[in-house]
Amino acid sequence: MLSTFRFLLAVTLGLTLFSASVFAKEVKMTYYWVSEESDFAGPKNIQLRSCSGEVLATVNRQFAASARMEGTAILGNGKVINLQCDCNGGYSCFSFIDEKLYPYGQGNKHNVLVPFVSVAANDISYGTTLMVEQLKGIKLPNGQIHNGCVRVDDQGWSFGDNQIDFMVGIKKYYVQMDNKYENLLNYIDIAHEECVPGVYKAPELARIALSVTF
């Protein structure tokens, strides 16, 4: 009987440790945002196309590359485009999305992305909430304090496992956070937790007068 108890105890401890190894780990953290055409100057000679080849816009090369990398971009006319398929090294991979419904882009389930809440991850299930120890209590660029809770709303094409990409809305906010918290937030400790993300004031995008909260 004692040996059976010890066996069951060992199994229980093993499962606990396995669960912890899956849901509590250190990962790399990067940032993503909505690329804005107004931030780029130069000749417009690159065509952004739909997955079927329809021309959506002709833009600057650097902006095209940024739109592809970030996944969502706002054109000079205020329209928002989002990745919809594999670009295969080109730019025939976008579609227009409703800028009022999806001002910061769509996740991989055609869901709304929310600044300071949404993260992209390739090895954690969609909809999982995570507690990020290093985000707890930090001051965001909008002046609010983060509660540490984020949600997996997206996947990333440009990275692999053991990394999360944190949606911050606009590039300016990325620069501010990276300058202030670079060493603290390069690598973070995440744990699967049934937490409730905070409600944060979203940044304003060029050409779209937004003052919204999620």
HELIX and SHEET records of a PDB file:
HELIX    1   1 LEU A    2  PHE A   23  1                                  22    
HELIX    2   2 GLU A   37  ASP A   39  5                                   3    
HELIX    3   3 ARG A   61  GLU A   70  1                                  10    
HELIX    4   4 GLU A  133  LEU A  135  5                                   3    
HELIX    5   5 LYS A  171  LEU A  185  1                                  15    
SHEET    1   A 7 ALA A  24  TRP A  33  0                                        
SHEET    2   A 7 GLN A 163  GLY A 169  1                                        
SHEET    3   A 7 SER A 118  ALA A 120 -1                                        
SHEET    4   A 7 CYS A 149  ASP A 154  1                                        
SHEET    5   A 7 THR A 129  VAL A 132 -1                                        
SHEET    6   A 7 TYR A 187  HIS A 192 -1                                        
SHEET    7   A 7 ALA A  24  TRP A  33 -1                                        
SHEET    1   B 6 SER A  35  GLU A  36  0                                        
SHEET    2   B 6 THR A  72  ILE A  74  1                                        
SHEET    3   B 6 VAL A  80  LEU A  83 -1                                        
SHEET    4   B 6 SER A  92  ILE A  97 -1                                        
SHEET    5   B 6 LYS A  44  SER A  50  1                                        
SHEET    6   B 6 VAL A  55  ASN A  60 -1                                        
END                                                                             
